[in-house]
Amino acid sequence: MAFTALSGALASKSYDQIADICDTLMLQVSSEGVAFEDDWPYAIHLLGHIYVDDINSARFLWKMIPLAVRDSQPEVSAVWKIGQRLWSRDLVGVHEAIREFNWSPDTQSIVAAFSELYTKRMFELLLSGYSTISIEDTALILGMNEDDATNYALQQGWTLDPTSRMLTVKKQVVAAEQKVHPSKLQQLTEYVFHLEH
């Protein structure tokens, strides 16, 4: 199978293109009547969908992966564990699923890039949903230890009250109207409710 486009996207760190490239290759192979081989890059393909926040397509792909491949390739299951956490809106669990597997060199860079992107997405949720938040909750949501989360927030202009251990959110100056997708706010609300109860 010709994976030249995929190799190029991985080499150039164009991770947002991986899902489309793999989907196109999969359609080409299917249209030619060729059976999928065990060497199909299922882990990379799943990560491509997860990277662009297309969990529905990732779920569909997961269901297509043969059981023998799922059983014989633990990395594929580890990638899907990230997808499951995203699907169930387990914000903390996403970070745990990323950290608990020893990723191969082929997937390490895309997992690291997704982790960074996911942390930024969670930080944006905090920006849109809070005026103050505890260091502990910030660390959980960002998937960091408390010192790293505090430093990350302070670098973004937030302020810290060391007595109460509360961070005050510095709202970003918005030049144009900015809309947050309602599902993201719902996701954050559900998570905070879970933390408080």
C-alpha positions in Angstrom: 0.0 0.0 0.0 1.2 3.5 -0.8 1.3 5.5 2.4 3.4 8.3 0.9 0.9 11.1 1.6 0.5 9.8 5.2 4.2 9.7 5.7 4.6 13.2 4.4 1.8 14.5 6.7 3.5 12.8 9.7 6.9 14.2 8.7 5.6 17.7 8.3 3.6 17.4 11.5 0.4 18.2 9.5 -1.7 16.1 11.9 -4.9 17.9 11.0 -4.6 16.2 7.6 -4.1 12.6 8.8 -7.7 11.6 9.1 -8.6 12.7 5.6 -5.6 11.1 4.1 -6.3 7.7 5.8 -10.0 7.9 5.0 -9.2 8.5 1.3 -6.7 5.7 1.3 -9.2 3.4 2.9 -11.8 4.2 0.3 -9.4 3.6 -2.5 -8.4 0.2 -1.1 -12.0 -0.7 -0.5 -13.1 0.3 -4.0 -10.3 -1.9 -5.5 -11.7 -4.9 -3.5 -8.5 -5.3 -1.6 -8.8 -6.7 1.9 -7.3 -4.6 4.7 -4.1 -6.0 6.0 -2.9 -6.1 9.6 -0.3 -3.4 8.7 -3.0 -0.7 8.2 -2.0 2.2 10.4 -5.1 1.9 12.6 -3.5 3.7 15.6 -2.5 6.7 13.4 -5.8 6.7 11.6 -7.7 6.8 15.0 -5.4 9.5 16.3 -6.1 11.6 13.1 -9.8 11.7 13.9 -9.2 12.3 17.6 -6.7 15.2 16.7 -9.4 17.0 14.7 -12.0 16.4 17.4 -14.1 14.0 15.2 -15.0 11.5 17.8 -18.0 10.1 15.8 -15.7 9.1 12.9 -13.2 7.7 15.4 -16.0 5.5 16.9 -17.0 4.3 13.4 -13.5 3.4 12.6 -13.0 1.6 15.9 -16.0 -0.6 15.1 -14.5 -1.4 11.7 -11.2 -2.6 13.2 -11.0 -6.4 13.3 -11.1 -7.9 16.7 -7.8 -9.7 15.9 -6.1 -6.4 15.3 -7.5 -4.9 18.5 -6.2 -7.9 20.5 -2.8 -8.0 18.8 -2.0 -4.3 18.7 -2.3 -2.8 22.2 -1.5 0.7 20.9 -4.7 0.7 18.9 -6.7 -0.1 22.0 -4.7 2.6 23.9 -5.6 5.2 21.3 -9.2 4.2 21.5 -9.0 4.6 25.3 -8.4 8.3 24.6 -11.3 8.3 22.3 -13.6 6.7 24.9 -12.6 9.4 27.5 -13.4 12.1 25.0 -16.7 10.5 24.1 -17.7 10.2 27.8 -16.5 13.8 28.5 -14.0 12.5 31.1 -11.7 15.5 30.9 -9.2 14.2 33.5 -9.4 10.7 32.0 -8.1 11.9 28.6 -4.9 13.1 30.2 -4.6 9.8 32.1 -5.1 7.7 29.0 -2.4 9.7 27.2 0.1 9.2 30.1 -0.5 5.6 30.9 0.7 4.1 27.6 4.3 3.8 26.4 3.7 5.1 22.8 5.7 3.8 19.9 8.0 6.3 17.9 5.4 6.3 15.1 2.7 7.6 17.3 4.7 9.5 20.0 4.8 12.8 18.1 1.1 12.9 17.2 0.1 11.9 20.7 2.3 14.7 22.1 0.8 17.2 19.7 -2.7 16.1 20.6 -2.0 16.4 24.3 -0.8 20.0 23.8 -3.8 20.8 21.7 -6.1 19.3 24.2 -4.6 21.2 27.0 -5.1 24.4 25.0 -8.7 23.5 24.4 -9.3 22.9 28.1 -7.6 26.2 29.0 -10.0 27.9 26.6 -12.9 26.3 28.4 -11.6 27.6 31.7 -11.3 31.1 30.1 -14.8 31.0 28.9 -16.4 29.5 32.0 -14.7 30.9 35.1 -13.7 34.2 36.7 -11.9 32.3 39.5 -10.9 28.7 40.0 -8.9 26.7 42.5 -5.4 25.5 41.7 -6.5 21.9 42.3 -9.4 22.1 39.7 -7.2 23.9 37.2 -4.5 21.2 37.5 -7.1 18.4 37.1 -8.6 20.0 34.0 -5.3 20.8 32.4 -3.8 17.4 33.2 -0.8 18.8 35.1 0.5 18.9 38.6 -0.5 21.9 40.7 2.8 23.7 40.3 2.8 23.3 36.5 -0.9 24.3 36.2 -0.3 27.4 38.3 2.8 28.4 36.3 0.9 27.8 33.0 -2.0 30.0 34.2 0.3 32.8 35.5 2.1 32.8 32.1 -1.3 33.5 30.6 -1.7 36.6 32.8 -3.9 35.0 35.5 -3.3 36.0 39.1 -2.9 33.9 42.2 -4.2 34.4 45.7 -1.8 32.2 47.7 -3.9 32.3 50.8 -7.1 30.9 49.2 -5.1 29.0 46.5 -7.5 30.5 43.9 -6.5 31.7 40.4 -8.2 34.7 38.9 -8.9 34.3 35.2 -7.6 37.0 33.0 -10.2 37.4 30.2 -8.8 37.7 26.8 -9.5 41.0 24.9 -11.9 40.1 22.2 -11.5 42.1 19.0 -14.5 40.4 17.3 -17.4 38.5 18.7 -16.3 35.1 19.9 -18.7 32.2 20.3 -18.0 29.1 22.3 -19.8 26.0 21.1 -22.6 25.1 23.6 -21.4 21.5 23.8 -18.0 22.7 25.2 -19.7 24.8 27.9 -22.0 21.8 28.7 -18.9 19.6 28.9 -17.2 21.9 31.4 -20.3 22.4 33.5 -20.8 18.6 33.8 -17.2 18.2 34.8 -17.3 20.9 37.5 -20.6 19.5 38.8 -18.9 16.1 39.1 -16.0 17.7 41.0 -18.2 19.5 43.4 -20.4 16.5 44.2 
